[in-house]
Structures are given as C-alpha cells and as structure tokens.
Amino acid sequence: MRIKRQLKLSIFTVAFSLLIAVALFLAAFFLWHGRCFPGIWGLWTFLVFSLIGFFCLFLIIHIYRTISKSISFLQKSTKRLADGELYESLERRKNSRGENEITDLIVNLEKMRLSLQNEVKRKERFIMGLSHDLRTPVAVIKGYAEALKDGVFSTREEVDKTVDTILAKSNQLENMINTLINFVKMENSDWAGSKVLQNLYPVLNEFLSSSINSGAVFKRNVSGIIEIDRNEKIYFDRELLLRALENLFSNAMRYTSEGDSICIKAFENENEIFISVADSGTGIDEKDINYIFDFLYRSSSSRREAGYGIGLAVVKNIIDSHGWTITVKSKIEVGTEFTIKIPKNDSKA
C-alpha cells in the first residue's frame, strides 16, 4: 500500500509540475513578448517565471530518475532470486539518501530469500535422510534375496528367518511410502476427515491402554491418567485423532531409552480439554522448537536422526484441521512435553 501511494504521489507530482512548468513558460513568453509589464518589471517577471519553470523541470527529472533507479535496483535483486541465487544476501543502497519505499522492498525480499534458502536446505536434508532410510532396507532385502538365490542358507530354519527379515524390511518400506502419501494427501486436502460429535473418553482410554502395552514391550515406564468427564462429547475424527496421538507417542518412544518414562495425561477446566504426552528423553534444542512441526524438518541434533521429518508435521496438520492448538515444552537431557488444547465449545463439524 505504501508503494502504491508513493507511486501515485510521484505521478501526480510529475504531472502537476509539468503543467505548472508549461504554464509558467507560456506566461513568461507572453509577458515578455506581449510587454504586459514594460521595462524592468517585464524582465523580472520573465526571469521569475522562468526560474520557477526550470525548478519544476528539475523536480520532474529528479523524481523520474529516483523512481527509475529504484525500480532498476529492485529489478536486479528480483532477477537474482529468479535465477536461484539464494546463498548471497541482497544488498541495500550504500547511500542511505537513495532509500525510499520502493528500495525498502529489499528488506522483504531478503526475508523471502532466507525463507527459500531454509526450505531448500530442509529439502536437501530430507532427501539425504530419506535416501539413507530407504537404501538400508533395500540393501538388506537385496542381500538376503541374493543369498537365498545362491543357496547360502541350507536349513529350513535359516530360510524362514531370512524370509521373515525380508518381510519386515518390506513392511518398513511400505510404511515409509504410506506415510509420505498420506501426508501429501492431507496437505492437498485429498484426505478429508469426517468430524462427528462423539465421546472423547473411550478414545483416550484406548490410546492409553495401547501405549502402556507398547511401553512394556520396549521397556519404557509408561503411565497416565484421564481426568475428563466420561460423557464429554466434541466434534472430532476418531481415526485422525488416534493417528496424531500415536505419532506423539512414537516420537516419545523414539527419543527415550530403556527405563525412561513416558506420561500421558488428559484433564479439563471449565472451557478446555488438555491432552499431554511427556517423556524424559533427550529433549529438543531451543533453537529447533519453532521448526519441529515443519514438513521435512530434522533438528540440528536430530534427536538421534531417527525418522525423516514428517510425523510431527502430520500431527500439526491434524490438530489444525480440527481447529485445536498444540504446544511443546522441552529441555535438553530433561525431556519434552506436547500438549493439545481442545475448546469445549467446539461445535463445528
């Protein structure tokens, strides 16, 4: 808006100055040649009108050059971005006198450049991480398949174990691909959940029971408590909510070790319901907190570099689609807590 006002003002000033200049030159001409003011008064009148006219012309030229240089400077900067030069900062005018609302756009372009640069870096990290994650099970499947073909395994027991390994790695590959496909569907609104008014307590109780059983298998101390009205009903999609909660629990499992604790809580106040999943694991670096829900993002410490930056993005997408909010608190070597906030007056299907 500021730029539009600046351009409109500039155009108006140029047009007005041009009209004044033409009018003054014509007036000076007729005054001098028409002898409206004879003698010295006519000369002075001519000189004054001429000077005013020249000043107007100078103002026109100055405004034109300022706008022209500013647009040219801006054009060069946008061309650099268009050409993919994302790793060199955009320079502003060395002379502050040349700054104006048009050249101030460089500040916003620089922010856009940094945002694009971060996006490119995240995609590069994602491709490298995903390539590694996919290459590992493929290499295992290929190696065991070749071993079977070459008759390396002689007993039935060895063959069965090999087939089981191949099946396990195949399922791992399938899960990776499905996770990617599901996220893309959600991002493109191709996978729309159906929110239904239903009881929340049974869903949370089912999730807690399943998490306790999984924790026992992987030697995690999983505990929890659900302190909400058993008859509380809200609009939500059961499948999507369970997927979000399971992703949070898997995240906690991944970043904890044997003997660590995971606590699941659900409680309420007069206006809201809260669901939290807390762990005593490795924690998240403070500088990564604002980016952990970004698609493809993997933190600098990468919390053991497990996964490939999709799980928490799916969680955020599901929570946002319900109109809820999710927050995170974390401290390195202390643990992490994710909290989902659900308004009780949520009657929107």
N, C-alpha and C positions, 0 to 999 in steps of 0.2 A: 504494500500500500504506500509506503514511504517513497519507493522508487517511482510509482505511478504519479504521485503528487509532485515529485521533483521534476519528472519529465513534462508534465502538464504545465507546471510553473515556468519551466525553461522555455517551452514552446510559446507560451503566452508572452513571456518577457521579450523573446526574439521578435515575435510578430508585432508587439506593441512598439518596441524600439525601432523596428524598421519603418512602421507607419510614421512615427514621430520624426525620424531622420528624413524621410521623403518629404513630409510636410514642411519641415524646417528649411530644407534646401530649396524647395519651391518658394517658400515665403521669402527667404533671403534673396533668391534670384529676382523675384518680382519687386521686392522692396528696393533693391539696388538699381535695377534697370528701370523700374517704374518711378523712381525718385519720390516715393511716398514720404521719405524723410530726407530732405535735401541736405547736402553738405556733410559735416562731420557726424551728425546723428544717423544719417543713412549708412555711413561707413561702419559706425559702431554697431548698428543694428545688424548689418550684414555679417560682421565678424562674430557677434554673439550667437546668432542663429547658426552660423557655420560651425562654430565650436561645439554647440550643443548637438548638431547633426553628426559631427565627427565622433563625439563621445558615444552617441547611440550606435554608430557603426562599430566602434571599438568594442562596445559591450556585446553587440551581436557576434562579432568574431570571437571574442573571449568565451562566450557561452558555447558557441559551436565547437570550438577547439576542446573545451573541457569535456563536453559530452562525447565528442568523437574519440578523444584519448581514453576516457573512462571505459567506453564500450569496447574499444580495441584491446585495452588491458584485460578486461573481463573475458573477451573472446579468446585471447591467448590462454588464459587459465582454464576455461571450459574445454578448449581443444586438447589441453594436456590430459584432462580427465577422460575425455572421449578416446584418446589414444592409449589409455590404460596406464598412464604414468602415476601410479598410486603410492610410490615409495619415496617421492620427493615432495616436500611441503610447498604449498603455493605461497609465493612471495607477495607481500603488500608493497605499496608505493614507498620508495625510500624517502621521498619528500612528503612529509605529512600535509603540506599545503595542497597536494594533489588528491587528498582523500575527500570522498563525498559519498552520498547514499548508494551510488552505483558501485563504486570500488569497495564499499563495505560488504558487498555480497561475497567477497573473497573469504571473509570470516566463515560464512555459512558453507561455502564451497570447501573450505579446509576441513570443517567438521564432517561434511559428506565424504571427503576423501579418506579421512581417518576411519569412518564407519565402513566404507567399502574395503579399505585395507584390512580391517579386522575380520570382515566377512570372508575375504579371500584367504586369510591366514587360517581361519577356522575350517574352511572347506579343505585346505591343504592338509591340516592336521587330521581332519576326518577321513580323507581319502587314504592317508598313510596308515591311520589306525585301523580302518575298515579293511584295507588291503591285507594288513597283518592278521587281523581276526579271521578273515575268510581264507587266507593262504594256509593257516595252521590246520584246520580240519580237512581241507582239500588235500594237503600233503599227507596227512595221516591216512585218509581214505585211499589215496593213490598207492601209498606204500604197502598197506595191508592187502589191497586188491592184487598188486603185483606179486606179493609174497604167496597169496593163495594160488595164483596162476602158475607160479614156478614150483609149487609143491613143497614149500618150505615147512608148512605145518603138516605133520604126519598123523597126529592123533585127532580123534573126534572132538575132544575137549579143547584142544588148541584152535581148531577150526571154529568151534562155537564162540569162543572168546573173541576171536578175530572178527567174526560176523557181528557180534554184539558191539564191538568198538566202532565198526563201520556204521552201524545203525545209529549209535549215539552221536557220532560226528555228523551224520546226515541230518539228524534231528536238530543239532546245533545250527547247522547251516540254514535249515528251514526256518527256525525261529528268528535268526538274524534277518532273513529276507522278509518274513511276515511282519516283523517289527517295522522295517523300513516302509513296506507297502501300506501298513495301517496308519503310520504317521502321515504319509503323503496324502492318503485319503482324508484324514481328519483336517489337514491343512487346507485341502481343496474343497472341504465341506461335502465330499462324496460319501462320507460315512457319518450320517446324522443319527445321533442317539435319540431315542424317544423317551422324554421325561414323563413319568407317571407319578401321581400322588400316591405314595406308599409309605409303609412303616420303615423307619431307618434302623431301629434297634436290631432286628434279626440279621440284617446285612452286616452290621458292625460286629455282632456276636459271631457270625460265621467267619468273618475275616480274622478275628482274634483267635478263635479256636484253631483255624488252619495255620496261623502264624506260630502259635505255641508248638504245634506238632512239627512244623518245619524247623523251628529253632532247636528242638530236641535232637533231630537227626544231625544237624550241623553243629551241635554243641554250643549253642548260644542260649543265654539266660533270657528267655522271652517272657515278659509279664504284661499284664494290662488290666484295665478296669473300664467298664462302660457305665457311666452315671448320667444317663439321659432317660427321659420319660419313655417307657416301653410302648406307649401309644402315640408317640410323636410322629406325625406324618408330614412329609415335604415332597416337593416335586424333584425327582432325580431319575437318572438312567442307572439301573442296577448294575448292568454289565460294565459300563464305563466307570462307575464309582469303584467297583471292585478292582478293575484294571489299574486305576490310579493308586489305590491303597496298596495293591500288590507290588507296583513299581516302587513305591516308597519303602516297603518292607524289603524288597530285593536290594534296593540301594543300601539300606542299613545292614543287611546280611553281608553284602559285598565288602563293605568298608569297616567290618569288625572282625575280630579274631576269635578263636575258641575261648570260651569263658567270659567274653564281653556281654554286655547287657543291651537288650532292646525293650523299650517300654511303649505300649500302645494305650492311649487314653482317649476317652470321649466324655465330655462334660458339657454343661449348658448354663446359661444365665437366662434372664428374662427375655432377651431379644435374639440370642445367637446360640448356635451349637458349635463346639470346637472338637476337632479330631486331630490328635497329635501322634507322630511316630518319632521317637527319640532313641538315639543309640550312644554308646560310649566308645565309639570308634576313633578313626584318625582325625576327623574334623575337616573343615574346609577353610582354606586360606581366606582372610578377609577381603583381599583384592579380587577374589573369584566369586564372591557371594552374589554380586549383581548380574552375573552371566550364567549361573548354573542352569537356568531354565531355558537358555538359548539353544535352539536346534544346532547340532554338530559341535557344541562347545565341550571341551575337556579341559579341566582346570590345570594350572601350571604344575601342581603336584600330581594331578590326575588321580589322586586317591587310588594309587596302585595301577593306574592306567587300565582299569577294567571297563568293559562296555565301550560304547562309541558315541556317546553324547546325544542319545535320543530319549532314554527313559524318563528323565525329569521334564524334558520338553513335552512329552506326551501327557504327563501329569498336569502340567500347567495348562495345556490345551483343553483337557477335560474339565478342570476346575473353572477355567474362564467360560467354557461353553455353558456351564450351569449358572453363571453369574456369581460364583463364590470367589473367595480370595485364598491365597496360600502364602505363608511367610516362612522364613527359615532363620534359625539362630544357630551359630556354630563357633567352635573354638578348637584350634589345632590341639590334638592329643587329649582332648576332653570329650568331644562328641558333637553331634548335630541333632537338631530337633526341627521337624517340619510340622506346621500347624495349618489345618484347613478351617476356615471360618465360614459358617453357613448361617444366613439370616433366617430366623423362624418365620418371618412374614413372607417368605418366598412362595408366592402362589402362581408364579409364571411357569406355564407348561413348556 
